[in-house]
Amino acid sequence: MTRRIAHLERTVAAHRRLLAEEEPERLLQVALEAITSFLDADRGFALLREPDGRPRLRAVHNVDLETVRAPPSAPCVASRTRRCARASRS
């Protein structure tokens, strides 16, 4: 029961932060922070698809930007980016 209450408290806190955010550009960042918290993830990033279909990095949480923006020769980042881009098209 205590775990459920803690989850509800985190949900309410995230909801309040989202509602309080007035800057549209910051809203995705606040949402990403809430999601990583809910998932107990150490870090995360959000890619949004541009009108031309290419993914664009829009928000990061506890991620080294140089790692995410590394050229496609970085296999870990490149494969995750392609996988995310394919998933967003379906």
C-alpha positions as CSV (number, residue, x, y, z in Angstrom):
1,M,0.0,0.0,0.0
2,T,2.9,2.4,0.8
3,R,4.4,1.9,-2.7
4,R,1.0,2.7,-4.3
5,I,0.7,5.9,-2.2
6,A,4.3,6.9,-3.2
7,H,3.4,6.3,-6.9
8,L,0.3,8.4,-6.5
9,E,2.2,11.2,-4.8
10,R,4.8,11.2,-7.7
11,T,1.9,11.3,-10.2
12,V,0.3,14.3,-8.5
13,A,3.6,16.1,-8.3
14,A,4.4,15.5,-12.0
15,H,0.9,16.6,-12.9
16,R,1.4,19.9,-10.9
17,R,4.8,20.5,-12.6
18,L,3.2,19.9,-16.1
19,L,0.3,22.2,-15.3
20,A,2.5,24.9,-13.9
21,E,4.9,25.0,-16.9
22,E,4.0,28.0,-19.1
23,E,6.8,27.7,-21.7
24,P,5.9,25.2,-24.5
25,E,9.5,24.4,-25.2
26,R,10.1,23.4,-21.5
27,L,6.9,21.2,-21.4
28,L,8.6,18.3,-23.1
29,Q,11.6,18.5,-20.8
30,V,9.3,18.5,-17.7
31,A,7.4,15.5,-19.2
32,L,10.6,13.6,-19.9
33,E,11.8,14.2,-16.3
34,A,8.5,12.8,-15.0
35,I,8.7,9.8,-17.3
36,T,12.2,8.9,-16.3
37,S,11.2,9.2,-12.7
38,F,8.2,6.9,-13.1
39,L,10.4,4.3,-14.9
40,D,13.2,4.6,-12.4
41,A,15.4,5.3,-15.3
42,D,18.8,7.0,-14.9
43,R,18.5,9.0,-18.1
44,G,16.4,9.5,-21.2
45,F,16.0,11.5,-24.3
46,A,13.1,12.4,-26.6
47,L,13.3,12.4,-30.3
48,L,10.4,14.1,-32.3
49,R,9.9,13.6,-36.0
50,E,10.4,16.7,-38.2
51,P,7.9,17.3,-41.0
52,D,10.5,15.8,-43.4
53,G,10.4,12.6,-41.4
54,R,13.8,12.9,-39.8
55,P,14.1,12.5,-36.0
56,R,15.2,15.5,-34.0
57,L,16.5,15.6,-30.5
58,R,14.2,17.7,-28.5
59,A,14.8,16.9,-24.8
60,V,17.4,15.1,-22.6
61,H,17.5,14.1,-19.0
62,N,20.9,13.2,-17.4
63,V,22.4,12.4,-20.8
64,D,25.7,13.7,-22.2
65,L,24.6,15.7,-25.3
66,E,27.9,14.8,-27.1
67,T,27.0,11.1,-26.8
68,V,23.5,11.6,-28.2
69,R,24.7,13.8,-31.0
70,A,27.6,11.5,-31.9
71,P,28.0,10.7,-35.6
72,P,26.2,7.5,-36.8
73,S,29.5,5.7,-36.4
74,A,28.7,5.4,-32.7
75,P,26.8,2.1,-32.9
76,C,24.9,2.3,-29.7
77,V,23.4,5.7,-30.3
78,A,23.0,5.1,-34.0
79,S,21.0,1.9,-33.6
80,R,18.8,3.4,-30.9
81,T,18.1,6.4,-33.0
82,R,17.1,4.3,-36.0
83,R,15.0,2.1,-33.8
84,C,13.2,5.1,-32.3
85,A,12.7,6.6,-35.7
86,R,11.2,3.4,-37.2
87,A,8.9,3.0,-34.2
88,S,7.6,6.6,-34.5
89,R,6.6,5.9,-38.1
90,S,4.4,2.9,-37.3
